Amino acid sequence: MAKRPDAIDLDAELERQLEGTGDVDRVLSWIARFSLWVPPSVYRRIPVVYPETRRRQSKEKLRSVKDGLRLWSNEPASDAFWLARGSSRNHYSNFVVGHIYELSPYDPAHFTNLANLVALPKCLDSFSEWEPVRSCLKWHSSEVYGYTFRGTETPPRPRRVPAEPPWQGAGDLTGTKLEAVVAKLQSRHDSRPSFHALRGQSPEVRRI
């Protein structure tokens, strides 16, 4: 059923009622404190990890190939994110790796683009779709990585940005640790661009 033209936007209503209370700033400070990002030094070396993948649409078959792209849920993006941090998703629980730009998972140039990914605790993840938070995430990605979706304009500095604490996950890798992470990502990029299993292996599919 279509929404009425005068339907009340409860997200906007929440922001309006919290105006001037400091509560929106408090939420943004949680996002800054608890969000995880990819080290910029890794992103500069290999921005897109699985270039022949995208998220499937609702009626498309999982792991099918369409126009040269293998269709997945969020597995390749999550895998690329944790590898780029020199870690593994098995080291964490109750998290969501999400995309900053709304339509980006359906574009292979942005689905596993490391600057377009952020990990949040599950309890905070729904806030990422709220406009004050979404704008802040886009702005932060642009500031740290110089990233925008499909050449869109650089996001303006939002009216509200978290001042304290500093954003987490922005620390860089250097030396042998950086080289090891980049080498692993480059190997995945070259040998498994569609996140498929290597010959002789069973398909690597993780439930997200």
N, C-alpha and C positions, 0 to 999 in steps of 0.2 A: 504494500500500500504506500502510495506517494505521501511524503510529508506535506503538511499544510504550509502555505507560504508564511504564515505567522507563527510557525512552530518555534518554541523557545529553545535556543542553543544552550544547553546546560554547561558545556565547557566554557563558553563565553560568559555565562552568568556566574560561574565560579570565579573566574578571573576578576570580573567586575566587583563581586562582593568582597574579594580578598584585597582589592586595591587599597593601598595605604596601611595595610595591617602588618606588612613584613612577611606574611606567610608565603607569598610567591617567591620572594628572595630566599626563604628557607628551603623551599623545594629545589630551587636552582643550586643552592649550596650542596644539597644532597647529591644532585646529579654530578656536580663537579668532583665531589669527594669520592663517590663510589663508582663512577664510570671508568671503564678500562678502554684504552686506545692502543693502537699499534705505534711502535717507535718510529719517529719521522725518518731516521736514517735507513730503516728497512724499506719504508714506502718509497723513498727516493731511488732505491735500487731496483725494486720490482713492485710496481703499483698494482697490477692485476695478476692474480695467481692462476686462476682457471679461466682462460679467455674463451673457451668453447662451451660455456655453461650459462644457463639462466634459470630463474625460478619458473616452474610450470604454472600455467593457468589452471583454474579449477577443473576443467574437463579434459585436460591433457594428461597423458599417461606418464607416470613417474619413470624416469630413466629412458624414456623414448628419445629419439633423435629427430629434430625438426629444423630444417634449413641449416644443417651442419652443427646444431647446438644440442647438447644433451640436457634434458630437462630434469630438474631436481626440486626438492623442497629446500631447506636452508643448509643442507649438509656441506656443500662446498664452501659457502661463506664462513660458516663456523670453523671448519677445518683450517681454512686459510688464515683466519684471524688468530687462532691460538698458535699455529705454527709461526706466524710472523712475530709473536711475542716470545718465541723461544720456549713455549710451554705446550700444554695439552689440555683439552677440555676435561679430561679425567681428573685434573688437579682441582677442579671447581665443581660446585653444585649450585642449584637454584639460581641460574643465570639465564639471560637471553642475549644472544648476539643478534643485533638488528641493524637495519639499514637506515641511514639518516634521511635520505630523500625518498619520497613516497613511491614513485613508479620505478625506481632504479633497479629492483631485483629482476625485472623483466628485460633488462638491457645487459648483454654480455660484457660490455666495457665497464659496467658499474656494479654488477652482481657480486664479484669478488674483488672489487677495488678496495684496497685496505683503508683508504681515507674515508670511505663511505660506511665503515663498520664501527660499531661501538657495543661493548658488553655492559649490561646493567643487571643488578640484582632483580629477580623476578618481581619483587614487591614494588620496584620503582619503574618497571618497564612500561606500564600503561601511561606513565607521565610523558614518555617520549613522543606521544601523539598529540599532546597538549601544546597549543601554539607557543606559549612562552618558552617551553622547553625545546620544542622542535626548532624554533628560530635560533636558540642558543647553541644547539648542537651543530646546526649548519654553519653558524658564524665561527664556532671553535674549529671545525674542520677546515674551513677556509683560512683561518689565521695560522694554524699549525702546518697544514699540508699544501695550502694553495689550491684546494679542491672545490670544484662546483660540479653540478650534474649537467651533463650535455651542454657545456659552455654557457650555462646561465650566468647572469650577472653575479658579481661577488656579493654575498649577503651583507647587508648593512649591519653595523653594530647594533644589537638589540637595545631597547630602552633599559632592559634589565640584564645584567650579566653578573655571575657570581664573582665577588671580590675575594672572599676567603671561604674555604681553604683553596689552595691552588688546584687546578685540574690534575687528576691522577692519570697515570698511564702515559704521560708525555715524555717520560725519561727515555733517553736514547741508549742504543747498544753501540759498543765500539769494539775494535780489535777482533780477537779470534771468535768471540761470541757472535758478533755481527756477521762475520764471514760465514760461520757455520749455519746461521739462520737463513741468510741469503742463498747459500748453496742449496739448502734443502728446498726452499721455495722455488728456486730456479729449476731444480730437478723435477719438481711437481709440474711446473709450468710447461716444461719441454716434453716430459714423458707422459703426462696425464692431463693434457689441456682441457679435457672434458670430464675430469674427475673419475674416469673409468678405471677399472682395475687393470693392472699390467697383465700381459698374456700369461695364462696359467694360474692366475689368482682368481678367487671369487670376488664378485663386485663388492666394493667397500661402501656400504650404505649405513649411515648412522641415523638413529632416530633422534630428532632434535625436540 
